[in-house]
């Protein structure tokens, strides 16, 4: 995904820096005293932008972090009434 994004939106920092930044952010999940509430709209799971094995790994990672005390995941179903459109 980072490679595809870099093709669409070139950055002088490059993919390696983007990976390092993402890994640092993931490290924050393990910090003491932090709490994250992640809200995801159901249709973000629909597009097939990667292979089934990559998608399975991503979903496995997502379910893994939701088991942590610091993380709460909410999925807004497509059928939920919305007061404004998702960004």
C-alpha positions in Angstrom: 0.0 0.0 0.0 2.8 2.4 0.8 4.3 1.7 -2.7 1.0 2.4 -4.4 0.5 5.6 -2.4 4.0 6.8 -3.2 3.3 6.2 -6.9 0.2 8.4 -6.7 1.7 11.0 -4.3 5.5 11.1 -4.5 7.3 12.2 -1.4 11.0 13.1 -1.0 11.1 11.0 2.2 10.4 7.7 0.4 8.9 4.4 1.4 11.6 3.4 3.9 10.9 6.5 6.0 7.2 5.9 5.8 7.7 2.3 7.1 9.9 3.6 9.9 7.2 6.2 10.8 4.4 3.6 10.8 6.4 1.2 13.0 7.1 4.0 15.5 3.4 4.8 15.6 2.5 1.2 16.2 5.0 1.2 19.1 2.8 3.8 20.8 0.1 1.1 21.3 2.3 -0.4 23.9 2.9 2.8 25.9 1.8 2.9 29.5 -1.3 5.1 30.1 -2.3 5.4 26.5 -5.8 4.6 25.3 -7.1 4.5 21.7 -10.6 4.3 20.4 -10.6 3.4 16.7 -13.8 4.0 14.7 -14.0 2.4 11.3 -16.8 2.6 8.7 -17.8 -0.8 7.5 -17.2 -0.2 3.8 -13.5 0.4 4.3 -13.2 -3.4 4.5 -14.7 -4.0 1.1 -12.3 -2.9 -1.6 -9.9 -5.6 -2.7 -6.7 -3.5 -2.9 -4.4 -6.3 -1.9 -4.2 -10.1 -2.1 -6.3 -12.3 0.1 -3.3 -13.4 2.1 -2.3 -9.7 2.8 -5.9 -8.9 3.8 -5.9 -11.9 6.1 -2.7 -10.7 7.7 -4.1 -7.2 8.1 -7.3 -8.4 9.7 -5.3 -10.7 12.0 -3.2 -7.7 13.1 -6.4 -5.7 13.7 -8.0 -8.4 15.8 -4.7 -8.8 17.7 -4.6 -5.1 18.8 -8.2 -5.0 19.7 -7.5 -7.6 22.3 -5.2 -5.1 24.1 -6.5 -3.1 27.0 -5.4 0.2 25.4 -7.4 -0.3 22.2 -11.2 -0.2 21.6 -12.4 -0.8 18.1 -15.9 0.3 16.9 -17.2 -0.5 13.4 -20.0 1.7 12.1 -22.3 -0.5 10.0 -23.3 0.6 6.5 -26.9 0.6 7.7 -26.2 3.1 10.5 -28.0 6.5 10.1 -25.3 9.2 9.6 -25.7 12.9 10.2 -23.0 13.7 7.7 -21.0 11.7 5.2 -17.8 10.0 6.2 -14.6 11.7 5.4 
